[in-house]
Amino acid sequence: MSDETNQRSFQANLPDPAATREALAEIFINAAQATRAAAKKALAPPTALTFDPADKAGAMFNFALSLMTQPTVLVEAQQKAFAEWSSLWTATLRRMGGQAADPVIEPARGDRRFSDPAWTEQPLFEHLKQSYLLAGRQMNELVAKVDNVDPDTRLRVAFILRQYLDAVAPTNFALTNPEALRKSLETGGVNLLGGLANLLADVATDKGIVERRAADTFELGVNIAATPGDVVYQNTLFQLIQYAPTTPQVARRPLLYVPPLVNKYYLMDLQPKSSLLKWLVDEGRTVFVVSWVNPGPELRDKDLASYVVEGVVEAMNAVRDATGEPDVDLAAFCMGGTLAACAAAYLAAKGEADRVGSLTMIGTLLEFSDLREWAVFMGAGDMEALHRNVHSKGYIESHDLQKLFSLMRANDLIWSSVVNHYLLDKEAPPSDILYWFADGARIPAAFLRTYGENMLKGDQLKNPGAVVLQGTPLDLGKVTAPVFVISLKDDHVSAWEATYSGARMFGGPARFLLGGSGHNAGVINPPSANKHGFWTNAALPDDAEGWMATAAKQDGSWWPEWRTWLTEQDADTKPARKVGEGKLKAIEPAPGSYVRGQ
């Protein structure tokens, strides 16, 4: 970019009077709403945090003590930093003098914050970018090098450091973001007035999150969660949806999908072109889906056992009534997979193991010793704080869960919205997956407590008989149905190395497949998109690294691979089943009323 082009790109204009009036009006309205929200909060009883800040502060203090006792580590870090900063300043001076200079550091692959051309074409912004990246790398290296720090402390310090670095990125500030500067000069600062109005509107919601602003594009049952079908059963915990067939013949064995509790079920039924559920129906499957209720205080006592027995097992009973088939292909995602595995073990303990024809778990943890960054919120103080938070309400709020998930990908889920909505005052492009992410669900207090005791903190599911549901001990080794474990390579919720062990816990034949991309995007991977790829390996060695060492990379989507595996388990077919032709009649059209519960 030439100097003349650079100057033109930062020309100032006078603000548009009409746009200014509109922005100021929004500021006054939203400020009044924020003031009312603040007053209401001040009069309400204080709400406990969902985590323990003292736990994080203690980790920082212990790390600082360890660093103080190792001055040589600090001296070595300072010497290296001096050399790196000297190289950066030398490169910057060369660039300012019109000479070429290789960058000292580059953004990590996938870091979209510095995509604006000014970050590489203008020496000042190039220096600012590299200074930020270099300082961040040096601080992370220091955290990694200090000895005599226990793994939990190091994990917490690294997590806090990442949150700090994400927050202070130059892209997050109007004066150091070239796109925001241009927009401010072009509009005469009206974008910043609009951004202030957006900020006040978010404050008024009292959720503590940046609301994603996008065009009102999606409507449940119309262009998202729109696969035709009907609710055929419901109880206090869930509605059961049966989808209408689209093929003359269907697989004999029906398929039941169990979603996690954290979000609504329709991650698997986004727009028709990317809906896994619609694809399964079009592939000749009779598909049923559990749609969990969004619980209120009346369900505060529904625990892990309730969701397994009154949820998954009861849904299997309903599928049997609807189809007359004694067994199902049980498929589940994330926490739903943990519930499905518990249900399979529960039925096996009852002498009904053959009711599960096959079990597929996607992005599912069954062994919880490796929670990665999620362990930051699993300290004893954190669990006590969480229980205090949910005690009075009887559930955890969906936006509190959303905040925790957002912290794991703060640049994508927090700071990108800060830039778009507060600095640039622009709408985000429509995204079905982010629409779904924002449509969260609550979780009952008793479930949080028992899931934490048995799984997250107790890590008992891997131990035969250690988890007992309604007097029935669970043993995954007694589940003899074929098992297919699908994980995602860049999963930030359930690390694939941690999920791998689940494939080795069962008593029947098992397969492990590794898909590309992340926890959500890697699942929504229709064959027509032909992206991400996946890895396969018929062997199941002792550890994930051994599996990956001999795995074969495949192109495209893993969906057809799963379909082939399902057919291998039971290739029998029968005429398509119409909704309501069995013992269960249609109650209301899909997606049902439970998914709309706020």
Rosetta blueprint (number, residue, H / E / L):
1 M L
2 S L
3 D H
4 E H
5 T H
6 N H
7 Q H
8 R H
9 S H
10 F L
11 Q L
12 A L
13 N L
14 L L
15 P L
16 D L
17 P H
18 A H
19 A H
20 T H
21 R H
22 E H
23 A H
24 L H
25 A H
26 E H
27 I H
28 F H
29 I H
30 N H
31 A H
32 A H
33 Q H
34 A H
35 T H
36 R H
37 A H
38 A H
39 A H
40 K H
41 K H
42 A H
43 L H
44 A L
45 P L
46 P L
47 T L
48 A L
49 L L
50 T L
51 F L
52 D L
53 P H
54 A H
55 D H
56 K H
57 A H
58 G H
59 A H
60 M H
61 F H
62 N H
63 F H
64 A H
65 L H
66 S H
67 L H
68 M H
69 T L
70 Q L
71 P H
72 T H
73 V H
74 L H
75 V H
76 E H
77 A H
78 Q H
79 Q H
80 K H
81 A H
82 F H
83 A H
84 E H
85 W H
86 S H
87 S H
88 L H
89 W H
90 T H
91 A H
92 T H
93 L H
94 R H
95 R H
96 M H
97 G L
98 G L
99 Q L
100 A L
101 A L
102 D L
103 P L
104 V L
105 I L
106 E L
107 P L
108 A L
109 R L
110 G L
111 D L
112 R L
113 R L
114 F L
115 S L
116 D L
117 P L
118 A H
119 W H
120 T H
121 E H
122 Q L
123 P H
124 L H
125 F H
126 E H
127 H H
128 L H
129 K H
130 Q H
131 S H
132 Y H
133 L H
134 L H
135 A H
136 G H
137 R H
138 Q H
139 M H
140 N H
141 E H
142 L H
143 V H
144 A H
145 K H
146 V L
147 D L
148 N L
149 V L
150 D L
151 P H
152 D H
153 T H
154 R H
155 L H
156 R H
157 V H
158 A H
159 F H
160 I H
161 L H
162 R H
163 Q H
164 Y H
165 L H
166 D H
167 A H
168 V L
169 A L
170 P H
171 T H
172 N H
173 F L
174 A H
175 L H
176 T H
177 N L
178 P H
179 E H
180 A H
181 L H
182 R H
183 K H
184 S H
185 L H
186 E H
187 T H
188 G L
189 G L
190 V H
191 N H
192 L H
193 L H
194 G H
195 G H
196 L H
197 A H
198 N H
199 L H
200 L H
201 A H
202 D H
203 V H
204 A H
205 T H
206 D L
207 K L
208 G L
209 I L
210 V L
211 E L
212 R L
213 R L
214 A E
215 A L
216 D L
217 T L
218 F L
219 E L
220 L E
221 G L
222 V L
223 N L
224 I E
225 A L
226 A L
227 T L
228 P L
229 G E
230 D E
231 V E
232 V E
233 Y E
234 Q E
235 N L
236 T L
237 L L
238 F E
239 Q E
240 L E
241 I E
242 Q E
243 Y E
244 A L
245 P L
246 T L
247 T L
248 P L
249 Q E
250 V E
251 A E
252 R L
253 R L
254 P L
255 L E
256 L E
257 Y E
258 V E
259 P L
260 P L
261 L L
262 V L
263 N E
264 K L
265 Y H
266 Y H
267 L H
268 M H
269 D H
270 L L
271 Q L
272 P H
273 K H
274 S H
275 S L
276 L H
277 L H
278 K H
279 W H
280 L H
281 V H
282 D H
283 E L
284 G L
285 R L
286 T L
287 V E
288 F E
289 V E
290 V E
291 S E
292 W E
293 V L
294 N L
295 P L
296 G L
297 P H
298 E H
299 L H
300 R L
301 D L
302 K L
303 D L
304 L H
305 A H
306 S H
307 Y H
308 V H
309 V H
310 E H
311 G H
312 V H
313 V H
314 E H
315 A H
316 M H
317 N H
318 A H
319 V H
320 R H
321 D H
322 A H
323 T H
324 G L
325 E L
326 P L
327 D L
328 V E
329 D E
330 L E
331 A E
332 A E
333 F E
334 C L
335 M H
336 G H
337 G H
338 T H
339 L H
340 A H
341 A H
342 C H
343 A H
344 A H
345 A H
346 Y H
347 L H
348 A H
349 A H
350 K L
351 G L
352 E L
353 A H
354 D H
355 R H
356 V E
357 G E
358 S E
359 L E
360 T E
361 M E
362 I E
363 G L
364 T L
365 L L
366 L L
367 E L
368 F L
369 S L
370 D L
371 L L
372 R H
373 E H
374 W H
375 A H
376 V H
377 F H
378 M L
379 G L
380 A H
381 G H
382 D H
383 M H
384 E H
385 A H
386 L H
387 H H
388 R H
389 N H
390 V H
391 H H
392 S L
393 K L
394 G L
395 Y E
396 I E
397 E L
398 S H
399 H H
400 D H
401 L H
402 Q H
403 K H
404 L H
405 F H
406 S H
407 L H
408 M H
409 R L
410 A H
411 N H
412 D H
413 L H
414 I H
415 W H
416 S H
417 S H
418 V H
419 V H
420 N H
421 H H
422 Y H
423 L H
424 L L
425 D L
426 K L
427 E L
428 A E
429 P L
430 P L
431 S L
432 D H
433 I H
434 L H
435 Y H
436 W H
437 F H
438 A H
439 D L
440 G E
441 A L
442 R L
443 I E
444 P E
445 A H
446 A H
447 F H
448 L H
449 R H
450 T H
451 Y H
452 G H
453 E H
454 N H
455 M H
456 L H
457 K L
458 G L
459 D L
460 Q L
461 L L
462 K L
463 N L
464 P L
465 G L
466 A L
467 V L
468 V E
469 L E
470 Q L
471 G L
472 T E
473 P E
474 L L
475 D L
476 L H
477 G H
478 K H
479 V L
480 T L
481 A L
482 P L
483 V E
484 F E
485 V E
486 I E
487 S E
488 L E
489 K L
490 D L
491 D L
492 H L
493 V L
494 S L
495 A L
496 W H
497 E H
498 A H
499 T H
500 Y H
501 S H
502 G H
503 A H
504 R H
505 M L
506 F L
507 G L
508 G L
509 P L
510 A E
511 R E
512 F E
513 L E
514 L E
515 G E
516 G L
517 S L
518 G L
519 H L
520 N L
521 A L
522 G L
523 V L
524 I L
525 N L
526 P L
527 P H
528 S H
529 A H
530 N L
531 K L
532 H L
533 G L
534 F E
535 W E
536 T E
537 N E
538 A L
539 A L
540 L L
541 P L
542 D L
543 D L
544 A H
545 E H
546 G H
547 W H
548 M H
549 A H
550 T L
551 A L
552 A E
553 K E
554 Q E
555 D L
556 G L
557 S L
558 W L
559 W H
560 P H
561 E H
562 W H
563 R H
564 T H
565 W H
566 L H
567 T H
568 E H
569 Q H
570 D L
571 A L
572 D L
573 T E
574 K E
575 P E
576 A L
577 R L
578 K L
579 V L
580 G L
581 E L
582 G L
583 K L
584 L L
585 K L
586 A L
587 I L
588 E E
589 P E
590 A L
591 P L
592 G L
593 S L
594 Y H
595 V H
596 R H
597 G L
598 Q L
